[in-house]
């Protein structure tokens, strides 16, 4: 195990690493949909399994007697040849992919490449080493490659699926806000006044609110602030219904995703996703403003933005060939609670202003 052999292995490894880096830079740009044939994601998964097999071979070389330099170099060459093919097919799968799907693909591919680099670097560094613990560690790195390749199966295969999952994440965040609202509690209350007419009862609660208990509502809020929190609870709940119906609507449109429309349909879905994320940001803002002292003006502004975004979302959905009655009904229901909360906030603001003026008059 001479020094010359070790240097040759390092040179070969460096050359392969540089080639992959150059390939990644070239493939960083999305391919024009009319210049390449689209590769199905199942083909990428298949070649990912080949990468996994090459990782297994690399690990097996270090079971028992240390391999010869030629064996290590041959394995490194084979590994990077398969990895190069994996990158090319992955790039082909991004034909017609929108930003959301492309991001999912790039993230999963990068994970495979990062784990592969780590494995090959360790593979070469082990040559000539007598460190038994280091040899044992390579099995863990091989396992990381297996996991990265296996994770390719979880990548969404279409734009519709990718965007639907991203919208689901918006809904998950909204549920978190709903839970936070449920944890708010009044500063003081009589035993018989723990609930109000505006607090959703278990009989009236929607399926998505099954984990909500009336006893959970409330956290050091005055009666007026609790009223605002209860109104916000209704807004968030109705917004969740809208997002869920929107997801159902777009996932039923898989057949509309065709390369013939030059990405027009995918562009509309991406636009809807951005709008949903905007609504999610306003929900987060409302949730943050509910803690005392409540920021009523900020809540009003968030409600105005939400109302505008919901109108835009509905207009975009209505531009599709098919429409969803449940989605339209959900939008109508959300508008109702938005208007109710806006009216209640205006009423509370007027009452607060009157009280302050009366206090000033008394002092004078």
C-alpha positions in Angstrom: 0.0 0.0 0.0 2.4 2.6 -1.3 2.2 6.4 -1.2 2.0 6.5 -5.0 -1.2 4.3 -5.0 -2.8 6.6 -2.4 -2.0 9.7 -4.5 -3.4 8.1 -7.6 -6.7 7.3 -5.7 -6.9 10.9 -4.5 -6.3 12.2 -8.0 -9.0 10.0 -9.4 -11.4 11.0 -6.6 -10.7 14.7 -7.1 -11.3 14.4 -10.9 -14.7 12.7 -10.3 -15.7 15.2 -7.7 -14.9 18.1 -10.1 -16.8 16.5 -12.9 -19.9 16.1 -10.7 -19.6 19.7 -9.6 -19.4 20.9 -13.2 -22.4 18.7 -14.1 -24.4 20.2 -11.3 -23.6 23.7 -12.5 -24.7 22.9 -16.0 -27.9 21.2 -14.8 -28.8 23.9 -12.4 -30.9 25.6 -15.1 -34.3 24.2 -15.8 -34.4 22.6 -19.3 -36.8 24.1 -21.9 -39.8 21.8 -22.2 -39.4 21.6 -26.0 -35.7 20.7 -26.1 -35.6 17.5 -24.1 -37.7 14.4 -23.6 -39.2 14.3 -20.1 -37.9 11.5 -17.9 -40.4 9.9 -15.6 -39.6 9.9 -11.9 -39.9 6.1 -11.7 -36.8 6.0 -14.0 -34.9 8.3 -11.5 -35.9 6.0 -8.7 -34.6 3.0 -10.6 -31.2 4.5 -11.2 -31.2 5.6 -7.6 -31.4 1.9 -6.7 -28.2 1.4 -8.8 -26.5 4.1 -6.8 -27.6 2.3 -3.6 -26.1 -0.9 -4.9 -22.8 0.7 -5.8 -22.7 2.1 -2.2 -23.3 -1.5 -0.9 -20.3 -2.7 -3.0 -18.1 0.0 -1.6 -19.0 -0.9 1.9 -18.4 -4.7 1.3 -14.9 -4.0 0.1 -13.9 -3.2 3.7 -15.4 -6.3 5.2 -12.4 -8.5 6.1 -9.1 -8.0 4.3 -8.4 -4.5 3.0 -9.0 -4.2 -0.8 -6.3 -3.5 -3.3 -5.9 0.0 -4.8 -7.1 -1.2 -8.1 -10.3 -2.5 -6.6 -11.0 0.7 -4.8 -10.3 2.8 -7.9 -12.6 0.6 -10.1 -15.4 0.9 -7.5 -14.9 4.7 -7.4 -15.1 4.9 -11.2 -18.2 2.7 -11.3 -19.9 4.6 -8.5 -19.4 8.0 -10.2 -20.5 6.7 -13.6 -23.8 5.7 -12.1 -24.0 8.9 -10.1 -23.5 10.9 -13.4 -26.3 9.0 -15.0 -28.5 9.6 -12.0 -27.9 13.4 -12.3 -28.7 13.4 -16.1 -32.0 11.5 -15.6 -32.9 13.7 -12.6 -32.4 16.7 -14.8 -34.6 15.2 -17.5 -37.4 14.7 -14.9 -37.5 18.5 -14.4 -38.8 19.1 -17.9 -42.1 20.9 -17.5 -41.6 21.1 -13.7 -42.7 24.3 -11.9 -40.7 25.9 -9.1 -42.3 23.8 -6.3 -41.7 20.4 -8.0 -38.2 21.5 -9.2 -37.3 22.4 -5.6 -38.4 19.0 -4.3 -36.4 17.2 -7.0 -33.3 19.3 -6.5 -33.4 18.9 -2.7 -33.6 15.1 -3.0 -30.9 14.9 -5.7 -28.6 17.1 -3.6 -29.0 14.8 -0.6 -28.0 11.7 -2.7 -25.0 13.6 -4.1 -23.9 14.9 -0.6 -24.1 11.4 0.9 -22.2 10.0 -2.1 -19.4 12.5 -1.8 -19.0 11.7 1.8 -19.0 7.9 1.1 -16.4 8.2 -1.7 -14.1 10.4 0.3 -14.2 8.0 3.2 -13.8 5.1 0.8 -10.5 6.5 -0.5 -9.2 7.8 2.8 -9.6 4.2 4.3 -7.0 2.9 1.8 -3.8 2.3 3.7 -5.5 3.0 7.1 -5.2 0.6 10.0 -7.9 2.4 12.0 -10.5 -0.4 12.7 -13.1 2.1 14.1 -12.9 4.1 10.9 -13.5 1.0 8.8 -16.6 0.2 10.8 -17.9 3.8 10.3 -18.2 3.3 6.6 -21.2 1.1 7.0 -23.0 4.0 8.6 -22.2 6.2 5.6 -23.4 3.5 3.3 -26.6 3.5 5.3 -27.0 7.2 4.7 -26.7 6.7 1.0 -29.4 4.0 1.2 -31.7 6.3 3.0 -31.1 9.2 0.6 -31.9 6.9 -2.4 -34.9 5.4 -0.7 -36.2 9.0 0.0 -36.5 9.5 -3.8 -39.7 7.4 -3.6 -41.3 10.2 -1.5 -40.7 12.9 -4.0 -43.9 14.1 -5.6 -44.1 12.8 -9.2 -46.2 15.7 -10.6 -46.6 19.4 -10.2 -50.1 19.0 -8.9 -48.9 16.6 -6.2 -46.0 18.9 -5.2 -48.2 22.0 -5.0 -50.9 20.0 -3.1 -48.3 19.0 -0.5 -47.0 22.5 -0.2 -50.6 23.7 0.4 -51.0 21.0 3.0 -48.0 22.5 4.9 -49.9 25.8 5.0 -52.9 24.1 6.5 -50.6 22.4 9.1 -49.3 25.8 10.1 -52.8 27.1 10.5 -53.7 24.2 12.7 -50.8 25.2 14.9 -52.2 28.7 15.2 -55.6 27.2 16.1 -54.0 25.2 18.9 -52.4 28.4 20.2 -55.7 30.2 20.2 -57.2 27.3 22.2 -54.5 27.7 24.8 -55.4 31.3 25.5 -57.2 31.7 28.8 -59.1 34.6 30.5 -57.4 36.5 33.2 -60.4 35.8 35.5 -63.8 34.3 35.0 -66.7 32.9 37.0 -67.2 29.2 37.0 -70.4 29.6 35.0 -68.9 32.0 32.5 -66.1 29.7 31.0 -67.8 29.6 27.6 -69.7 32.1 25.5 -72.1 31.9 22.6 -69.3 32.4 20.2 -67.2 29.5 21.5 -67.6 26.5 19.2 -69.5 23.7 20.9 -68.5 20.1 20.4 -71.8 19.4 18.6 -71.2 22.4 16.3 -67.4 22.0 15.7 -66.2 20.9 12.3 -64.4 17.5 11.8 -61.0 19.2 11.6 -61.7 20.7 15.1 -62.4 17.4 16.8 -59.3 17.8 19.0 -60.5 21.3 20.2 -61.9 21.5 23.7 -63.9 24.5 24.9 -62.1 24.2 28.2 -58.8 24.8 26.4 -59.8 28.3 25.2 -58.2 31.2 26.8 -54.5 32.8 28.6 -54.6 36.0 30.6 -57.0 37.8 28.4 -59.7 40.3 29.4 -63.3 39.6 28.4 -63.0 41.9 25.4 -59.7 40.2 24.4 -61.3 36.8 24.8 -64.1 37.9 22.4 -61.5 38.8 19.8 -59.7 35.4 20.3 -63.0 33.6 19.8 -63.7 35.5 16.6 -60.2 34.7 15.4 -60.9 31.1 16.2 -63.8 31.1 13.7 -61.7 32.9 11.0 -58.9 30.3 11.3 -61.3 27.4 11.3 -63.1 28.6 8.2 -59.8 29.4 6.4 -58.7 25.8 7.0 -61.9 24.6 5.3 -61.1 26.8 2.3 -57.5 25.5 2.0 -58.7 21.9 2.3 -61.3 22.3 -0.3 -58.8 24.0 -2.6 -56.4 21.1 -2.2 -59.2 18.7 -3.1 -60.1 20.8 -6.1 -56.6 20.9 -7.6 -55.7 17.3 -6.9 -58.8 16.4 -9.0 -57.2 18.2 -11.9 -54.3 15.9 -12.6 -55.5 15.4 -16.2 -55.2 19.1 -16.9 -51.4 18.9 -16.4 -50.2 18.5 -19.9 -47.1 19.8 -21.7 -49.3 21.2 -24.5 -50.3 24.3 -22.6 -46.7 25.6 -22.3 -46.9 25.5 -18.5 -50.0 27.7 -18.2 -51.9 25.4 -15.9 -48.8 24.8 -13.7 -48.3 28.6 -13.6 -51.8 29.0 -12.3 -51.2 26.4 -9.6 -48.0 28.1 -8.5 -49.9 31.4 -8.3 -52.5 29.7 -6.1 -49.8 28.3 -3.9 -48.3 31.8 -3.4 -51.7 33.2 -2.5 -52.3 30.4 0.0 -49.0 31.0 1.6 -49.9 34.7 1.8 -53.1 33.8 3.6 -51.1 31.6 5.9 -48.8 34.5 6.7 -51.9 36.6 7.6 -53.2 33.9 9.9 -49.8 33.8 11.6 -50.0 37.5 12.1 -53.5 37.3 13.6 -52.4 34.6 16.0 -49.4 36.6 17.1 -51.6 39.7 17.7 -54.0 37.9 20.0 -51.6 38.0 23.0 -52.1 40.9 25.3 -51.9 43.7 24.7 -53.8 42.8 21.5 -52.8 44.7 18.3 -56.3 45.4 16.9 -55.1 47.6 14.1 -52.7 44.9 12.9 -55.5 42.3 13.1 -57.8 44.5 11.0 -55.1 44.9 8.3 -54.5 41.2 8.2 -58.3 40.6 7.8 -58.3 43.1 4.9 -55.4 41.3 3.2 -57.0 37.9 3.7 -60.3 39.1 2.2 -58.5 40.4 -0.9 -56.4 37.1 -1.2 -59.5 34.9 -0.9 -61.1 36.9 -3.8 -58.0 36.4 -5.9 -57.9 32.7 -5.1 -61.5 32.2 -6.1 -61.1 34.1 -9.3 -58.1 31.9 -10.2 -60.0 28.7 -9.5 -63.0 29.8 -11.4 -60.7 30.3 -14.5 -60.2 26.5 -14.6 -62.4 24.4 -16.9 -64.0 22.7 -13.9 -65.3 24.3 -10.7 -65.9 23.0 -7.2 -69.1 23.9 -5.4 -67.8 22.9 -2.0 -64.8 25.2 -2.5 -67.0 28.2 -3.5 -69.2 27.5 -0.4 -66.1 27.5 1.8 -65.0 30.8 0.4 -68.5 32.3 1.1 -68.4 31.0 4.6 -65.0 32.5 5.2 -66.1 35.9 3.9 -69.0 35.8 6.3 -66.8 35.3 9.4 -64.2 37.8 8.1 -66.9 40.5 7.9 -68.3 39.5 11.3 -64.9 39.9 12.9 -64.2 43.2 11.2 -67.6 44.5 12.4 -66.9 43.3 15.9 -63.5 44.9 16.0 -64.9 48.2 14.8 -67.5 48.0 17.5 -65.0 47.2 20.2 -62.8 50.1 19.0 -65.7 52.5 19.1 -66.7 51.3 22.6 -63.1 51.7 23.8 -62.9 55.2 22.3 -66.2 56.2 24.0 -64.9 54.9 27.4 -61.7 56.9 27.1 -63.6 60.1 26.3 -65.9 59.5 29.3 -62.9 59.0 31.5 -61.3 62.2 30.2 -64.6 64.1 30.9 -64.8 62.7 34.4 -61.2 63.9 35.1 -61.9 67.3 33.8 
